[in-house]
Amino acid sequence: MEKVWRFTIENGTVKRGERTRKQLTLSGCNEPFKDRYWCPKKHWFHKAPCPFVNQRECENYRLMCGCL
């Protein structure tokens, strides 16, 4: 059985499968990968960039609305 590759951000380095590169964003939010954007809160990719300025704004929205 083959491995499923993982997308992680650690210490300013983006790891996707066996490849690594320098992190492009400060917080890891909207980290680009091909034509998708990484959401560290959901651990998943989105088709469009997140509308929030930072993770605090994202967290405040989640607390007020109950979900993202």
N, CA, C and O atoms as a printed pandas DataFrame, in Angstrom:
     atom_number atom_name residue_name chain_id  residue_number  x_coord  y_coord  z_coord
0              1         N          MET        A               1    0.831   -1.169    0.000
1              2        CA          MET        A               1    0.000    0.000    0.000
2              3         C          MET        A               1    0.885    1.246    0.000
3              4         O          MET        A               1    1.870    1.310    0.736
4              5         N          GLU        A               2    0.538    2.224   -0.818
5              6        CA          GLU        A               2    1.328    3.449   -0.914
6              7         C          GLU        A               2    0.964    4.431    0.188
7              8         O          GLU        A               2   -0.144    4.407    0.723
8              9         N          LYS        A               3    1.919    5.295    0.517
9             10        CA          LYS        A               3    1.692    6.323    1.521
10            11         C          LYS        A               3    0.836    7.442    0.946
11            12         O          LYS        A               3    0.885    7.731   -0.249
12            13         N          VAL        A               4    0.056    8.063    1.812
13            14        CA          VAL        A               4   -0.663    9.282    1.458
14            15         C          VAL        A               4    0.229   10.432    1.899
15            16         O          VAL        A               4    0.661   10.464    3.051
16            17         N          TRP        A               5    0.513   11.379    1.007
17            18        CA          TRP        A               5    1.405   12.460    1.383
18            19         C          TRP        A               5    0.687   13.441    2.297
19            20         O          TRP        A               5   -0.536   13.575    2.251
20            21         N          ARG        A               6    1.463   14.120    3.123
21            22        CA          ARG        A               6    0.922   15.076    4.088
22            23         C          ARG        A               6    1.424   16.476    3.761
23            24         O          ARG        A               6    2.504   16.644    3.193
24            25         N          PHE        A               7    0.629   17.476    4.126
25            26        CA          PHE        A               7    0.989   18.882    3.977
26            27         C          PHE        A               7    1.091   19.453    5.381
27            28         O          PHE        A               7    0.089   19.536    6.091
28            29         N          THR        A               8    2.301   19.849    5.792
29            30        CA          THR        A               8    2.508   20.408    7.127
30            31         C          THR        A               8    3.389   21.640    7.045
31            32         O          THR        A               8    4.175   21.809    6.113
32            33         N          ILE        A               9    3.236   22.499    8.047
33            34        CA          ILE        A               9    4.070   23.693    8.173
34            35         C          ILE        A               9    4.717   23.653    9.545
35            36         O          ILE        A               9    4.029   23.661   10.566
36            37         N          GLU        A              10    6.048   23.610    9.567
37            38        CA          GLU        A              10    6.801   23.539   10.815
38            39         C          GLU        A              10    8.037   24.411   10.721
39            40         O          GLU        A              10    8.831   24.276    9.790
40            41         N          ASN        A              11    8.200   25.298   11.678
41            42        CA          ASN        A              11    9.403   26.133   11.789
42            43         C          ASN        A              11    9.746   26.864   10.492
43            44         O          ASN        A              11   10.909   26.910   10.091
44            45         N          GLY        A              12    8.732   27.436    9.838
45            46        CA          GLY        A              12    8.975   28.208    8.626
46            47         C          GLY        A              12    9.231   27.380    7.380
47            48         O          GLY        A              12    9.640   27.917    6.351
48            49         N          THR        A              13    8.992   26.067    7.462
49            50        CA          THR        A              13    9.200   25.183    6.325
50            51         C          THR        A              13    7.900   24.471    5.987
51            52         O          THR        A              13    7.239   23.920    6.867
52            53         N          VAL        A              14    7.539   24.485    4.720
53            54        CA          VAL        A              14    6.350   23.780    4.245
54            55         C          VAL        A              14    6.802   22.428    3.717
55            56         O          VAL        A              14    7.691   22.339    2.869
56            57         N          LYS        A              15    6.179   21.383    4.229
57            58        CA          LYS        A              15    6.497   20.030    3.786
58            59         C          LYS        A              15    5.275   19.447    3.114
59            60         O          LYS        A              15    4.191   19.424    3.696
60            61         N          ARG        A              16    5.441   18.979    1.898
61            62        CA          ARG        A              16    4.366   18.290    1.185
62            63         C          ARG        A              16    4.947   17.016    0.620
63            64         O          ARG        A              16    5.725   17.032   -0.334
64            65         N          GLY        A              17    4.558   15.923    1.223
65            66        CA          GLY        A              17    5.156   14.649    0.850
66            67         C          GLY        A              17    6.635   14.646    1.214
67            68         O          GLY        A              17    7.004   14.915    2.357
68            69         N          GLU        A              18    7.456   14.347    0.255
69            70        CA          GLU        A              18    8.908   14.319    0.466
70            71         C          GLU        A              18    9.565   15.664    0.160
71            72         O          GLU        A              18   10.749   15.844    0.443
72            73         N          ARG        A              19    8.825   16.605   -0.409
73            74        CA          ARG        A              19    9.395   17.897   -0.803
74            75         C          ARG        A              19    9.230   18.939    0.293
75            76         O          ARG        A              19    8.275   18.891    1.068
76            77         N          THR        A              20   10.166   19.883    0.351
77            78        CA          THR        A              20   10.095   20.988    1.306
78            79         C          THR        A              20   10.396   22.297    0.592
79            80         O          THR        A              20   11.074   22.326   -0.435
80            81         N          ARG        A              21    9.871   23.383    1.163
81            82        CA          ARG        A              21   10.171   24.730    0.678
82            83         C          ARG        A              21    9.971   25.708    1.818
83            84         O          ARG        A              21    9.401   25.357    2.851
84            85         N          LYS        A              22   10.434   26.925    1.637
85            86        CA          LYS        A              22   10.292   27.968    2.641
86            87         C          LYS        A              22    8.843   28.438    2.688
87            88         O          LYS        A              22    8.183   28.546    1.655
88            89         N          GLN        A              23    8.353   28.716    3.893
89            90        CA          GLN        A              23    6.993   29.211    4.080
90            91         C          GLN        A              23    6.876   30.619    3.504
91            92         O          GLN        A              23    7.744   31.459    3.739
92            93         N          LEU        A              24    5.802   30.882    2.745
93            94        CA          LEU        A              24    5.618   32.174    2.093
94            95         C          LEU        A              24    4.799   33.156    2.918
95            96         O          LEU        A              24    4.956   34.367    2.762
96            97         N          THR        A              25    3.927   32.661    3.795
97            98        CA          THR        A              25    3.090   33.529    4.620
98            99         C          THR        A              25    3.548   33.464    6.064
99           100         O          THR        A              25    4.166   32.483    6.478
100          101         N          LEU        A              26    3.248   34.510    6.842
101          102        CA          LEU        A              26    3.703   34.543    8.231
102          103         C          LEU        A              26    2.989   33.541    9.119
103          104         O          LEU        A              26    3.626   32.890    9.947
104          105         N          SER        A              27    1.676   33.403    8.963
105          106        CA          SER        A              27    0.899   32.566    9.870
106          107         C          SER        A              27    0.609   31.171    9.334
107          108         O          SER        A              27    0.173   30.305   10.092
108          109         N          GLY        A              28    0.839   30.936    8.054
109          110        CA          GLY        A              28    0.501   29.653    7.456
110          111         C          GLY        A              28   -0.871   29.670    6.803
111          112         O          GLY        A              28   -1.203   28.767    6.035
112          113         N          CYS        A              29   -1.669   30.687    7.101
113          114        CA          CYS        A              29   -2.978   30.830    6.457
114          115         C          CYS        A              29   -2.767   31.215    5.001
115          116         O          CYS        A              29   -1.890   32.016    4.678
116          117         N          ASN        A              30   -3.569   30.643    4.140
117          118        CA          ASN        A              30   -3.512   30.935    2.705
118          119         C          ASN        A              30   -2.174   30.581    2.068
119          120         O          ASN        A              30   -1.789   31.177    1.063
120          121         N          GLU        A              31   -1.479   29.637    2.634
121          122        CA          GLU        A              31   -0.220   29.174    2.042
122          123         C          GLU        A              31   -0.550   28.526    0.700
123          124         O          GLU        A              31   -1.285   27.540    0.659
124          125         N          PRO        A              32   -0.017   29.066   -0.401
125          126        CA          PRO        A              32   -0.405   28.539   -1.716
126          127         C          PRO        A              32    0.196   27.173   -2.015
127          128         O          PRO        A              32    1.326   26.865   -1.634
128          129         N          PHE        A              33   -0.589   26.375   -2.702
129          130        CA          PHE        A              33   -0.140   25.080   -3.211
130          131         C          PHE        A              33   -0.911   24.828   -4.492
131          132         O          PHE        A              33   -2.112   24.559   -4.463
132          133         N          LYS        A              34   -0.213   24.918   -5.616
133          134        CA          LYS        A              34   -0.824   24.833   -6.943
134          135         C          LYS        A              34   -1.910   25.900   -7.033
135          136         O          LYS        A              34   -1.608   27.082   -6.872
136          137         N          ASP        A              35   -3.162   25.524   -7.286
137          138        CA          ASP        A              35   -4.208   26.544   -7.383
138          139         C          ASP        A              35   -5.127   26.535   -6.160
139          140         O          ASP        A              35   -6.291   26.924   -6.264
140          141         N          ARG        A              36   -4.623   26.099   -5.010
141          142        CA          ARG        A              36   -5.389   26.026   -3.768
142          143         C          ARG        A              36   -4.665   26.785   -2.659
143          144         O          ARG        A              36   -3.495   27.144   -2.798
144          145         N          TYR        A              37   -5.382   27.027   -1.545
145          146        CA          TYR        A              37   -4.842   27.762   -0.403
146          147         C          TYR        A              37   -5.079   26.953    0.871
147          148         O          TYR        A              37   -6.185   26.468    1.112
148          149         N          TRP        A              38   -4.045   26.816    1.670
149          150        CA          TRP        A              38   -4.077   25.996    2.866
150          151         C          TRP        A              38   -4.747   26.734    4.022
151          152         O          TRP        A              38   -4.484   27.915    4.248
152          153         N          CYS        A              39   -5.619   26.028    4.755
153          154        CA          CYS        A              39   -6.237   26.542    5.980
154          155         C          CYS        A              39   -5.710   25.708    7.140
155          156         O          CYS        A              39   -6.070   24.537    7.261
156          157         N          PRO        A              40   -4.856   26.288    8.005
157          158        CA          PRO        A              40   -4.290   25.505    9.101
158          159         C          PRO        A              40   -5.330   25.091   10.137
159          160         O          PRO        A              40   -5.144   24.087   10.824
160          161         N          LYS        A              41   -6.417   25.842   10.260
161          162        CA          LYS        A              41   -7.457   25.498   11.223
162          163         C          LYS        A              41   -8.202   24.232   10.805
163          164         O          LYS        A              41   -8.459   23.359   11.634
164          165         N          LYS        A              42   -8.548   24.133    9.521
165          166        CA          LYS        A              42   -9.281   22.962    9.032
166          167         C          LYS        A              42   -8.360   21.852    8.523
167          168         O          LYS        A              42   -8.811   20.737    8.263
168          169         N          HIS        A              43   -7.074   22.161    8.382
169          170        CA          HIS        A              43   -6.107   21.211    7.818
170          171         C          HIS        A              43   -6.576   20.722    6.449
171          172         O          HIS        A              43   -6.585   19.524    6.164
172          173         N          TRP        A              44   -6.967   21.688    5.609
173          174        CA          TRP        A              44   -7.478   21.360    4.287
174          175         C          TRP        A              44   -7.243   22.530    3.345
175          176         O          TRP        A              44   -6.891   23.624    3.786
176          177         N          PHE        A              45   -7.436   22.305    2.053
177          178        CA          PHE        A              45   -7.237   23.327    1.036
178          179         C          PHE        A              45   -8.565   23.939    0.599
179          180         O          PHE        A              45   -9.598   23.270    0.578
180          181         N          HIS        A              46   -8.515   25.232    0.250
181          182        CA          HIS        A              46   -9.671   25.952   -0.274
182          183         C          HIS        A              46   -9.362   26.437   -1.683
183          184         O          HIS        A              46   -8.198   26.624   -2.036
184          185         N          LYS        A              47  -10.402   26.641   -2.491
185          186        CA          LYS        A              47  -10.210   27.127   -3.860
186          187         C          LYS        A              47   -9.853   28.602   -3.899
187          188         O          LYS        A              47   -9.141   29.040   -4.802
188          189         N          ALA        A              48  -10.340   29.383   -2.925
189          190        CA          ALA        A              48  -10.088   30.828   -2.879
190          191         C          ALA        A              48   -9.363   31.169   -1.574
191          192         O          ALA        A              48   -9.506   30.447   -0.587
192          193         N          PRO        A              49   -8.593   32.250   -1.554
193          194        CA          PRO        A              49   -7.921   32.658   -0.321
194          195         C          PRO        A              49   -8.928   32.991    0.780
195          196         O          PRO        A              49  -10.042   33.433    0.498
196          197         N          CYS        A              50   -8.540   32.783    1.995
197          198        CA          CYS        A              50   -9.374   33.105    3.153
198          199         C          CYS        A              50   -9.573   34.623    3.228
199          200         O          CYS        A              50   -8.622   35.374    3.010
200          201         N          PRO        A              51  -10.793   35.088    3.534
201          202        CA          PRO        A              51  -11.048   36.528    3.593
202          203         C          PRO        A              51  -10.536   37.204    4.858
203          204         O          PRO        A              51  -10.505   38.433    4.928
204          205         N          PHE        A              52  -10.134   36.425    5.858
205          206        CA          PHE        A              52   -9.689   37.001    7.123
206          207         C          PHE        A              52   -8.248   37.493    7.034
207          208         O          PHE        A              52   -7.427   36.935    6.306
208          209         N          VAL        A              53   -7.962   38.548    7.791
209          210        CA          VAL        A              53   -6.630   39.154    7.775
210          211         C          VAL        A              53   -5.621   38.287    8.514
211          212         O          VAL        A              53   -4.471   38.170    8.092
212          213         N          ASN        A              54   -6.050   37.677    9.621
213          214        CA          ASN        A              54   -5.146   36.849   10.419
214          215         C          ASN        A              54   -5.940   35.767   11.150
215          216         O          ASN        A              54   -7.164   35.701   11.032
216          217         N          GLN        A              55   -5.247   34.931   11.894
217          218        CA          GLN        A              55   -5.901   33.819   12.588
218          219         C          GLN        A              55   -6.791   34.301   13.722
219          220         O          GLN        A              55   -7.784   33.646   14.039
220          221         N          ARG        A              56   -6.462   35.430   14.343
221          222        CA          ARG        A              56   -7.300   35.975   15.413
222          223         C          ARG        A              56   -8.672   36.360   14.868
223          224         O          ARG        A              56   -9.692   36.064   15.490
224          225         N          GLU        A              57   -8.703   37.014   13.713
225          226        CA          GLU        A              57   -9.970   37.391   13.089
226          227         C          GLU        A              57  -10.783   36.142   12.737
227          228         O          GLU        A              57  -12.000   36.125   12.916
228          229         N          CYS        A              58  -10.132   35.126   12.250
229          230        CA          CYS        A              58  -10.767   33.852   11.941
230          231         C          CYS        A              58  -11.367   33.242   13.204
231          232         O          CYS        A              58  -12.508   32.780   13.181
232          233         N          GLU        A              59  -10.620   33.235   14.296
233          234        CA          GLU        A              59  -11.089   32.675   15.558
234          235         C          GLU        A              59  -12.264   33.475   16.110
235          236         O          GLU        A              59  -13.219   32.888   16.618
236          237         N          ASN        A              60  -12.213   34.801   16.021
237          238        CA          ASN        A              60  -13.323   35.634   16.484
238          239         C          ASN        A              60  -14.596   35.328   15.702
239          240         O          ASN        A              60  -15.677   35.243   16.285
240          241         N          TYR        A              61  -14.477   35.163   14.398
241          242        CA          TYR        A              61  -15.637   34.826   13.565
242          243         C          TYR        A              61  -16.210   33.473   13.985
243          244         O          TYR        A              61  -17.426   33.317   14.105
244          245         N          ARG        A              62  -15.340   32.510   14.203
245          246        CA          ARG        A              62  -15.792   31.178   14.617
246          247         C          ARG        A              62  -16.512   31.236   15.963
247          248         O          ARG        A              62  -17.526   30.562   16.146
248          249         N          LEU        A              63  -15.999   32.035   16.915
249          250        CA          LEU        A              63  -16.635   32.156   18.221
250          251         C          LEU        A              63  -18.001   32.826   18.128
251          252         O          LEU        A              63  -18.926   32.449   18.848
252          253         N          MET        A              64  -18.135   33.816   17.251
253          254        CA          MET        A              64  -19.407   34.523   17.105
254          255         C          MET        A              64  -20.442   33.693   16.356
255          256         O          MET        A              64  -21.620   33.703   16.712
256          257         N          CYS        A              65  -20.014   32.980   15.328
257          258        CA          CYS        A              65  -20.946   32.269   14.451
258          259         C          CYS        A              65  -21.058   30.778   14.748
259          260         O          CYS        A              65  -22.035   30.146   14.346
260          261         N          GLY        A              66  -20.106   30.220   15.425
261          262        CA          GLY        A              66  -20.159   28.809   15.778
262          263         C          GLY        A              66  -19.447   27.882   14.814
263          264         O          GLY        A              66  -19.186   26.731   15.163
264          265         N          CYS        A              67  -19.122   28.341   13.610
265          266        CA          CYS        A              67  -18.415   27.506   12.636
266          267         C          CYS        A              67  -17.801   28.384   11.560
267          268         O          CYS        A              67  -18.041   29.590   11.504
268          269         N          LEU        A              68  -17.007   27.756   10.709
269          270        CA          LEU        A              68  -16.414   28.475    9.574
270          271         C          LEU        A              68  -17.112   28.083    8.305
271          272         O          LEU        A              68  -16.764   28.575    7.232
